[in-house]
Amino acid sequence: MAVIYLLLCVALIIFLTARLQVHPFLALFLVAIFYGFVTGMPLDIIVQSINTGFGETLGKIGLIIIFGVIIGAFLENSGGAYALAEKVLRVVGQKRVTAAMGIIGYFVSIPVFADSGFLLVSPLNRSMAKKAGISLTGPAVALGLGLTATHTMVPPTPGPIAAAGILNADLGLVMLVGVPISALALIVGLLYATKYAAKTYIEPNPQTTEEEINLLLKDAPGPLKSSIPVLVPIILIVAKSLAQYFNQVLGPEAYSLISFLGEPVVALCIGAFLSLILPKKLKPEMLSSQGWIGNALRDAASVILITGAGGIFGKILQNSGIADTLGESLAGVHLNIWLPFLLAAAIKTAQGSSTVALITTASIVLPMITSLGFETELEKAMVVIAIGAGSAVVSHANDSFFWVVTQMSGMNVRTGYRLYTTGTLVIGLSAAFFLFLSYLLFT
């Protein structure tokens, strides 16, 4: 019944937001409480889940969203995003914008959380689509899928590392398997984004005309200067990941400093301050409540509220025990390498977090890994990637990243389900298929 209630809740969210035009924050909040009541959760646990879900989610990405939109505002209003877009378009060509965004997302998400990565690259995504004269949907979906591919299958992202640790899998082998499998899955995802998602038109920047872009470009900073607020946070976050492997060489003080600067919220805060160098002349009114900063924060408010409500929905689902129910139901089915994939997919779909799906599934699989026939180091690494592929399937209303992608790309809920949610299904299934072929060939 818990699964039936979940499906009913998803249908309710779509109905409320798409048909009745209810604000997604209110729809998610009401549906989350409804799910808690109908599944018989104690009232105090419902209240605790609301507070914890909202607080934990915004504690992780609330400030990241704020700093991300500030960077985006300065990149866009200074013309820096369009200068960067022109440079990238000259290199990749106007016909390959979608593929370029998917590849950028693929590399960015190895060290950077998907939410942060999307917010960092979103201004470039919009400006490239605008300059190329194409719909925003193709590049946006490609960027989201590229970020998802490495976020779920390639260490040093925390989820795959945690799953590898639980299953005692060799991290080097996990990377050796994860990189080609996730890359092949992304190729399928890019075909999906180019051939299907791109056919739905969304204006990349409805407020900015071509003439205004050309005016912005006259006083715009150069491509190298424009890239500084984006590249510096990425470099700092990557440095933090690398420092974990060289902490003995660095010493405690250097390691502590790099770890501090590489925290996503600190790194993006630095990026936000660096974005102040982009205007030809920094004026006080740009920082006012009616200026670039004020407009950016107003834009961020809706995204933050919706993301927090998604966190409430996800936490109520986690505390309802639906992940354990699905795990127990599927654990007795012998499906070879498909079993860990299906377990992770069920748990991800049920509660929204890819990292939770990776850790929970690895914990369920661990006691029976030998009886399932996964004994060699290569087979254990493949199980980790199977779990990672499953944790990409599917991103929907209970996943905060779904709301980041859709809200930052101007998609309504129905369009988000049709394009991005389906895209995560495509990329997850593709990864599982390529992994299954590898399993047959190499084990």
Beta strands, then each sheet from edge to edge (+ up, - down):
end
